[in-house]
Amino acid sequence: MKASDLREKQIDELQKELVAVRKEQFNLRMQQGSGQMVRPHLFGEANKNIARIKTVITEKKRASENS
């Protein structure tokens, strides 16, 4: 997931994407807790995607306030 791709989306689409990534993160955390974690790199990737989405949402909100 690239930030440039995220910037093309609307805020409501980004919030839906954020919920989906958080659900994925939760599922990964549950797998890790039960010892089933096969690909631990996905946990870090989910964290980075959450941060990217939140950053773009903040940028869009600030841009709309300044306009």
Buried (B, 14 or more C-beta within 10 A) or exposed (E): EEEEEBEEBEEEEBEEBBEEBBEBBEEBEEBEEEEEBEEEEBBEBBEEBBEBBEEBBEEBEEEEEEE
